[in-house]
Amino acid sequence: MTPDPRPAYQGRPARELTDEELEQQGKNAHDTRNWVFLHGTADQFATHTARMLELEQEYLRRHPKRTWQGSGGAATDEAQAAVLRKALRGILVQLEALVDPPSVAAGGVVTGDPALALLRRVAAAPGGRLNKLEVHQVAREVGLDRTALARLYSSDPPLLTTDKQDRVITDAGRARIE
């Protein structure tokens, strides 16, 4: 059986979109990029990246003078080419990280209760606090689902609390891991 050559995105190909649809979908792709980068799965990120690149390439094909690539801002000397090479290397590093994500073992072996593993990771952070996005990443790494994570904040007494963008282990949380 041969693999399907179509991209994972099953919408209309960018070449078939009207100019208005192309601009709207391109804007939507850029508007949702941050969410997909921070919260999406590897499959969602790969699909989003492929679709965004397809939309950008089609836009550039139709309107080359509206972008720096077609307006004289494209790399014409070695310094500009070096900047583009550096940017592309950064993209490759991000894509390679999706293929080979960091192992849980790098942050400590996770065994037993995933809630305890998460609490230990927060407790081990400076000041017993992590950014909320880091806490969600740790939860994914240790296998703690969203409902169980929410219970850490709503238990009586709470084991974690919020402080603006940070999540902080409470005295009760420290007592739980000891």
N, C-alpha and C positions, 0 to 999 in steps of 0.2 A: 504494500500500500504506500503510495507516494504522499508526502506531506502536503497539506493545503498551502499553496503559495500566497493566499490572501492574508493580509494582516489580521490580527486578532480583532480589530475594530470592524464591526459589520455594517457601519453606516454607508452612505453613498460615497463613492470615491470623490476626492477633492476636485478632480477635473470636471465632474458633473454638477458641481454646485454653482449657483449664480454668484455674481460678485458680492451681493449683499449677504448671502448665506456663508460664503467663504470668509468674509470679514467677521461676521457674527460668531461663527464656529471658532475662528482663530482667537477672537477676544475671549470667548468662553474657555478655550484651552489654556490661555495664559492666566485667566482669573482663577482657574481651579488648580493650577500647577502646584502652588504651595501646599494645598491640602493633600494632594496625591503624594507629594514628596514626603510630607511629614507623617501621614496616617495611612496611606494606601499600601496594598500588598505589592510584592515584586511584580506580579502579573499586571496589576492596575497601573503601576508606574511604567512598565514596558509598553503596554497598550497606549497609555496616554502619550508617552514620548513618541511612539511611531506615528500616531495621529497628528500630534502637534507638528512634527517635522513634515509630514505629508501636506498639511495645510500651509505651512510656511513656504515650502518649495513651490506649491501651486501659486501662492500669492506672488512670490518672486518671479515666477514664469510670466504671470499676467501683468504685473506692475513693477518691472525692474527699476524704474526711475524713482519709485516711492521709498526705496530702502537704500541704506548706505552701500549695499553691494552693487547697485546699478547706478548710483549717483556720483561716482568718482571717489567714493570712500572705501572701495575695496582695496585689499592689500596690493600695493604696487611696489613696495620696497621691502628689504629684508626685515626692518624693524616692525612694520605692520604685519608681515607674515609671521614673525616670532610671536607677536601678541595673539594671533589666531591659533598658532600651534599650541601655545600655553593654555588657551581656553579649551581647545579640543582635548588636550591631555587631562584637564580637570573633568571634562565630561566622561572620558574613558575611565577615570578613577571611580567616578560615581557608578557607572554601569558595572564595573568589575566588582564593586562592593555589593551590588545586588546579586551577582552570581555566587560570590563567596562571602556571605555575611559573617561578621565576627562571631566567634563561638561563645557560648555561655560560659565555658570554662575560663575564658579570659577574665571574667568578673567573679569567678568562684564557682565551684561545682554546685549545681542545683540538685538537691535531693530532698525528698519528703514534701512537706507542705509548701506550695508555691507562695502562699501569703506570707509565710515566715521568711522565705527566700527574699521576697520583695522588701519586707521590713528590714532584714539584715542589710540589704544593699543601700537603702535609704539611711539607715543608722551609720553605715560606714562612710557615707559622703561627708564632706566638710560641714560641720554645724548640724548634721543630721537632716540635711535638706537637699532636694533635687528639683530641678525645673520640672514642671508638669509633663512636658513632652518626654523628658528622660524617664519619668516614672511610668508613663504609658509604654515606653520601649522596654523597660525592665519587666513590666507585667507580661508583655508578649514573650520575652526571652524565657521567663520562668514558667510560662503556661498558666497565668492567672487571668481568668476571663473578666470582662468589664463589671459584671454583677458582683463578683467576689471582690474586685478592687473597690467598688463603691461601698461595700460593707465595711472596709477598713476606715472610711470616713464617718460612717453612720452608726458604727457600733457604740455601745455604751459601756465604758467611755471610748471615745474615738482613738484609733491607733495611729491615724495620720490626720493632719490638719492642713489647711491651706493658708498661705501667706503670699498674697498677690500671685505671681507666676510660679512660686515655689510650693512644694509639698514637703511638710516637716513631720518627722516622727515625734509622737507625743511620749510623755513619761509612761503611759499605759502601753504604748507600742514597744518601748524599750524593755519594759517588764515582761512583755509577751515573748520576746526573743531570748530572754535570759533564763 
